Amino acid sequence: MTGVTTSVDSVKVQNLTKGTTVTVPSGNTLILTDQPTAVDALSTNDGGIRISQNTNTGTSTLTFYASETGNTQVAAYAIDGRKVVGLTTRLEAGNNSLESSLSAGMYIIRVSGTGYAYSAKLQSQTSTATQAGIRFLSHTNVEVSAPQKSKATPITTTTMTYNTGDQLLYTATSGTYIASVSDVPTGNKTTSFNFATLPTSAIPAGTFTMGSPTTEVSRNTDETQHSVTISAFRMSKCEITNAQYAAFLNAKSIGSNGKYAAGAYPTQTLIYSASSLRLTYSGSQWIPVAGYENAPVIEVTWYGATEYATYIGGTLPTEAQWEYACRAGTTTPFNTGNFLTNLQANYNWNYPYNGGTPVTTYPGKTQTVGTYAANAYGLSDMHGNVWEWCSDLYGTYPTTAQTNPTGATTGSGRVIRGGSWDGFALGCRSAYRSSTGPYNFNYSLGFRVVLVP
């Protein structure tokens, strides 16, 4: 029983050993039994695992050497032999690090893989952890931490195996890398983590006036102003590109018909391929047309936009989120002020807004995302380039204050926002609303995504 902390009534006895005599309050009995412990059951090799503790966070960092590449099992056992938490992951040969969060107490940490096995005692002094956890941190053979391996490719997948009772923990990382997992296994199961390169901006919580004032030039009657409170979220800095969308299509083995049999909408076409556009199907994979890799994906339906958002662990923005992010604290027709010039957005410059100066030669096509200056929230192309799908059904605005509204409950059209490269400046206004059927697609329709903070 060495190492056990035992309480009887108000008496607490630490490091209890068989044969110890303890005086307890009248009417209480303390019985000692000779029970094998995790320390007895597992041989320890404290030299094989190097442990450092952070008392501020209540976490411990464990570093060890994997002699061969392959699956590695890591588990923490309580002093009575119970397995507290475990993780299986594939590691490369070399030094590796893990972080554990365990409640206060004594544990045995067991690490084993092809050609190696280590055990070490870990005394967790203090911890704020609400549940036990172990997560992979880094490997010396890569330049950056595991979630950032996706620097080399648009999307990479890491597969991990979980057993019944294990805690599934994952992190949605910085404003550049997004980690998502498809589900939470209830039994023994192998599941995939998708790490996607997706620069995002943190959009703070706040309250704004949605819609346009009756004095705004050429406004529409469906832009009734009302107060909306929005919770914080993250939004992709740019519209999703052809390269990013191609990586998703290829990862899911979606063929030339653009349908995703295993998705939420198996009968719906996600995207349409044509050699004259920007993303084509070669017979075995989807390939962006040269020069348009970083232009916004087009010819994508609402279903296709939604499936991509789900794949990276996000959603399409609600209409309220979109307008709040577009305005970025402004109340003018555009987040650039009362006008939108040819230096600020990609639209048909022949048709400026409210007396602006026409420019007869305009791009006439989508532009590489981020070509124009971002707004105050760091978001590019919220005006022009391509229309952007929102999650909402189109409907009449409420007239009362709302909190995180999600749009109409009935209807057939899905909201699109922001205007496009072939449209007038009028349609690029922050408050301008339009909609189309979720199955529709065209050369000026794309999307961006949002994620929880």
Secondary structure, 3 states (H helix, E strand, C coil): CCCCEEEECCEEEECCCCCCCCCCCCCCCCCCCCCCCHHHHCCCCCCCEEEEEECCCCEEEEEEEECCCEEEEEEEEECCCCEEEEEEEEECCEEEEEEEECCCEEEEEEEEECCEEEEEEEEECCCCCCCCEEEEEEECCCCCCHHHHHHCCCEEEEEEEECCCCCCCCCCCCCCEEEEECCCCCCCEEEEEEEEECCEEEECCEEEEECCCCCCCCCCCCCCCEEEEECCEEEECCCCEHHHHHHHHHHCCCCCCCECCCCCCCCCECECCCCCCCEEECCCCEEECCCCCCCECCCECHHHHHHHHHHCCCECCCHHHHHHHHHCCCCCCECCECCCCCCCCECCCCCCCCCCCCCCCCCCCCCCCCCCCCCCCCCCCCCECCEEEEEEECCCCCCCCEECCCCECCCCCEEEECCCCCCCHHHHCCCCCEEECCCCCCCCEECCCEECC
